[in-house]
Amino acid sequence: MKSLSPNDPIPNSNGSAIGLEPQQNHGPSCSVSGKVLDVRDLAEIFKCSREKIKRMARGGNLPAFKFGKHWYVRQDDLEHFLANQVQSGSHLRRDRENRE
């Protein structure tokens, strides 16, 4: 009797062969792309304090997420956020004053 290797086809009940190669369909892609910036990086970029970055993240004024005790922003999300801010001509402080 011949032993089968993982790549040998196995006949099924209707006589056709079934391969044992792993399927490559893993559903939607969920890879992490781009760089992730932390509060310190953002404070350096914007020339402000880390506390201000944290306040903006908590208030929803930055596209940030919290992992454990620390806030992070994906670079791609930050670039899209800034592009939208420039296009709309909005200013975060001015927007907040207009809401009050």
N, C-alpha and C positions, 0 to 999 in steps of 0.2 A: 504494500500500500504506500502511495506517495504522500508525503506530508506537504501541506499547503503553506506557502509563505503569505504574509499579509497583503502582498500585491497580486496574488493569484485570484482570478475570477472564481466565484462560487456559483454553481448553477442553482437557480431557484426552481419552484414547482412547475413553472411553465416552460422550462428548458433554456431560457436565456441566462446569460451570465451576469452576476452582480459583482462589481468591483468593490474592494475594501478600502480604496483610497479615501482619506479624510475629506469631508466636504469643506469647501472654502466659503460657504455662505454663512457668515456670522451675524447677519442682520445689519442694522444701520451702523455706520462707522462711529466709533466713540473714542477715537484717539485724541490725545492731548497734543495740540500743536501750538507752537509759539512759546514765548517766554512768560513766566509768571513773576510779577513784581510784588514785593512786599511793601509795608508801610515806609520803611527806611528809603527804599528806592524811589517811591512816589514823592516823599518829602524832599529828596535831593532834586528830582526833576522839576517840581513846582516851587522850589525854594521857600518852603514853609515848614512848620513844625509837624512832627509825627502825630501829635494830638489833633491837629486840624484835619489831617488825612483820616484819622479814625472817626472823628465827628462826621465828616462828609460821608464816610462809608456807612456808619450807623444810620444816618439820616436818609440814605438812599440817593445821595447826590453823586455817587461814583458807582460804576458797575463792579462792585467788589463782592467777594464772598469770604466767609469766615471758615477757617479750618482749624479746629481746636480753639485756641485763644487768640489766634493771629488772623489779621485781615490780609487778603491778597487780591490782585487784579491781574487778569490775563492781558498781555500787551495788546493783542488783537482787539479785545473789548474796549480797552482804553483808547486806542486809535479811532475806533468807530464812534465812541462817545464824544471825543474831542472834535471829530469832523462834524458831527451833528450839532455840537454847541456852536461851532464857527458858522455853519450854514444858517442856523436859526438866529444867529446874532444875539443869543441870550447870554445873560450874565447871572451866575448863580445867586449872588447877593441881591441883585436887582429883581430877579424872579421871586425870591423869598419875600421881598418887601412888597411886591405887587400882590402876593397872595394874602397878606395880612390886612 
